[in-house]
Amino acid sequence: SRELGGSITSVEAVYVPADDLTDPAVVAIFSFLDSVLVLSRERVQRGLYPAIDPLLSSSSNLDPDLVGKRHYNIAQQVVSTLQKHEDLRRVVLVIGVEELSGEDRTVYERALKLQNYLTQPFFTAEVFTGKKGEYVSLENTVGDCERILGGEFDKRPAEEFYMKGALS
């Protein structure tokens, strides 16, 4: 059973040869880790800092018993929306966003807003972004993601969410 109030006992950096997460050595190491943050070259190239890939990263602590049902459910919806965006992105590259169904276009555009929102102006990214770091509470982050997912900002362009910080 898990106990609340634990501590991080180590932080490991794992070199992934050729960015291949299926490499047997990498797979063997990952099975021993509670949390995995995957840094993405593509996100760096797109200027999305911190360059953590939310689809490849994971944490065993993202558990409803630890973070609460609301936080857990919203996090799962964010991941699902971002995954759907990745699937649609390939289609959009071929036929364009205008050819998506209304529902797919809504999901695609909300995912763009979420991607940009997750580029919150972190203190650790100041050197890369030139934007002063800002503290955004966990509650604000979860609530803002819920508002984006719920369509509150559907009429606003995704660019407004880049390095935005809190939306309130």
Secondary structure, 3 states (H helix, E strand, C coil): CCCCCCCCCCCCCCCCHHHCCCCHHHHHHHCCCCEECCECHHHHHCCCCCCECCCCCEECCCCHHHHCHHHHHHHHHHHHHHHHHHHHHHHHHHHCHHHCCHHHHHHHHHHHHHHHHCCCCCHHHHHHHCCCCCCCCHHHHHHHHHHHHCCCCCCCCHHHHCCCCCCC
